């Protein structure tokens, strides 16, 4: 019971990235257990995969409309989920340093949606898939939306990789997208089309509509967020007004520094700018 309580506490106290990882891993373990209890062989689908994966036959979507989103929480194997969750953890936590947790969930869900649409279109209208039938599972489309979204926002941001050194974010995103382009000639071409669909959403939203707030998944986000503590009454005073002004000034400095990072990279900051950003991050 202590393990369950510990997991429950970690889930509630975790950020949106960690909660998405917990859900994906939990669904994966549940899927494995059901397959074991049903005595299914490799290639056979248990009822979770059957009802919540996205089938390339559009008629299935009419009876299982949720599958256009639910497929983004299913995975076909250990390596599949391991790689996706590693990328989600690092890129997701970078994303919420510059965007809100609500925006990350929107990117994940809408990236999954766009990926599913591109998958269905490619499977039903591209000659490459004629006579073939498949299902789609995996969080890669949603993760691609997050990855390409943050890269579009600050392409020159540098990430330090062990044994390699500092690498610009857009190099990593280009490699990520390149793998999907190469995968279009493989056995999982439909899946790679879905990944590219998610990536396309991330790019278009940040570059064309970043000032437009998305409220479609507010109810879902409230579930992830949980109950908030009631706000205490705060009385206005001259001191509070001065504090508010100081916060506004600090925010303007932070925005200017982040804009500089997005255009020319973190390494171009002065020593004072780096110290200021570090101090603000500890508040």
Secondary structure in CASP SS format (residue, H / E / C, confidence):
PFRMAT SS
TARGET T0000
AUTHOR 0000-0000-0000
METHOD secondary structure of the structure
MODEL  1
X C 1.00
X H 1.00
X H 1.00
X H 1.00
X H 1.00
X H 1.00
X H 1.00
X H 1.00
X H 1.00
X H 1.00
X H 1.00
X H 1.00
X H 1.00
X C 1.00
X C 1.00
X H 1.00
X H 1.00
X H 1.00
X H 1.00
X H 1.00
X H 1.00
X H 1.00
X H 1.00
X H 1.00
X H 1.00
X H 1.00
X H 1.00
X H 1.00
X H 1.00
X H 1.00
X H 1.00
X H 1.00
X H 1.00
X H 1.00
X H 1.00
X H 1.00
X H 1.00
X H 1.00
X C 1.00
X C 1.00
X C 1.00
X C 1.00
X C 1.00
X C 1.00
X C 1.00
X C 1.00
X H 1.00
X H 1.00
X H 1.00
X H 1.00
X H 1.00
X H 1.00
X C 1.00
X E 1.00
X E 1.00
X C 1.00
X C 1.00
X H 1.00
X H 1.00
X H 1.00
X H 1.00
X H 1.00
X H 1.00
X C 1.00
X C 1.00
X C 1.00
X H 1.00
X H 1.00
X H 1.00
X H 1.00
X H 1.00
X H 1.00
X H 1.00
X C 1.00
X C 1.00
X C 1.00
X C 1.00
X H 1.00
X H 1.00
X H 1.00
X H 1.00
X H 1.00
X H 1.00
X H 1.00
X H 1.00
X H 1.00
X H 1.00
X H 1.00
X H 1.00
X H 1.00
X H 1.00
X H 1.00
X H 1.00
X H 1.00
X H 1.00
X H 1.00
X H 1.00
X H 1.00
X C 1.00
X C 1.00
X H 1.00
X H 1.00
X H 1.00
X H 1.00
X H 1.00
X H 1.00
X H 1.00
X H 1.00
X H 1.00
X H 1.00
X H 1.00
X H 1.00
X H 1.00
X H 1.00
X H 1.00
X H 1.00
X H 1.00
X H 1.00
X H 1.00
X H 1.00
X H 1.00
X H 1.00
X H 1.00
X H 1.00
X H 1.00
X C 1.00
X H 1.00
X H 1.00
X H 1.00
X C 1.00
X C 1.00
X C 1.00
X C 1.00
X C 1.00
X E 1.00
X E 1.00
X C 1.00
X C 1.00
X C 1.00
X H 1.00
X H 1.00
X H 1.00
X H 1.00
X H 1.00
X H 1.00
X H 1.00
X H 1.00
X H 1.00
X H 1.00
X H 1.00
X H 1.00
X H 1.00
X H 1.00
X C 1.00
X C 1.00
X C 1.00
X C 1.00
X E 1.00
X E 1.00
X E 1.00
X E 1.00
X C 1.00
X C 1.00
X C 1.00
X E 1.00
X E 1.00
X E 1.00
X E 1.00
X H 1.00
X H 1.00
X H 1.00
X H 1.00
X H 1.00
X H 1.00
X H 1.00
X H 1.00
X H 1.00
X H 1.00
X H 1.00
X H 1.00
X H 1.00
X H 1.00
X H 1.00
X C 1.00
X C 1.00
X C 1.00
X C 1.00
X C 1.00
X H 1.00
X H 1.00
X H 1.00
X H 1.00
X H 1.00
X H 1.00
X H 1.00
X H 1.00
X H 1.00
X H 1.00
X H 1.00
X H 1.00
X H 1.00
X H 1.00
X H 1.00
X H 1.00
X H 1.00
X H 1.00
X H 1.00
X H 1.00
X C 1.00
X C 1.00
X C 1.00
X C 1.00
X C 1.00
X C 1.00
X C 1.00
X C 1.00
X C 1.00
X H 1.00
X H 1.00
X H 1.00
X H 1.00
X H 1.00
X H 1.00
X H 1.00
X H 1.00
X C 1.00
X C 1.00
X C 1.00
X C 1.00
X C 1.00
X C 1.00
X C 1.00
X C 1.00
X C 1.00
X C 1.00
X C 1.00
X C 1.00
X H 1.00
X H 1.00
X H 1.00
X H 1.00
X H 1.00
X H 1.00
X H 1.00
X H 1.00
X H 1.00
X H 1.00
X H 1.00
X H 1.00
X H 1.00
X H 1.00
X H 1.00
X H 1.00
X H 1.00
X H 1.00
X H 1.00
X H 1.00
X H 1.00
X H 1.00
X H 1.00
X H 1.00
X H 1.00
X H 1.00
X H 1.00
X C 1.00
X H 1.00
X H 1.00
X H 1.00
X C 1.00
X C 1.00
X H 1.00
X H 1.00
X H 1.00
X H 1.00
X H 1.00
X H 1.00
X H 1.00
X H 1.00
X H 1.00
X H 1.00
X H 1.00
X C 1.00
X C 1.00
END
